[in-house]
Amino acid sequence: MAYIVRFASSSEDLDALYALRRQVFEVEQNIPRPLDRDPYDFNADHVVAYDDGRLVGTGRIVRLDARTAQVGRMAVAADQRERGVGAMVLDALERMAAMRGLRELVVHSQLPAEQFYRNRGFARDGETFLDQGVPHVAMRKLLVREAAGAVP
């Protein structure tokens, strides 16, 4: 597959990513509607992944403070899972965070996705907790500073 992964840049991108999130969270996982959209969406940096014009993956980062952002609303279409779409979206979110000068990412991972994040350098930070009735775990990742002469 030749996926196109990029930062969301239009109202059409936003409409498509909201629809995908609704399908994944509300329909498939039976999570209440507020995960479709929330106030953080307006200030978040969103990434979209398309396959032949169809949105198949999305995620966002929300700045928490001067050095940290939270990864969230990661969603991949059911027929596209296990094909690397989520990893491509997460890579793009990490690049966006680095471009914004951020040094750390956090994520509240659903338990089945914990290994996905661990495989990409995130480490568990605390005990399991419930969010919208779904078990989650907090995870963190320090971003590597690649610029010449950058001080960690």
Disulfide bonds with the S-S distance in Angstrom:
none
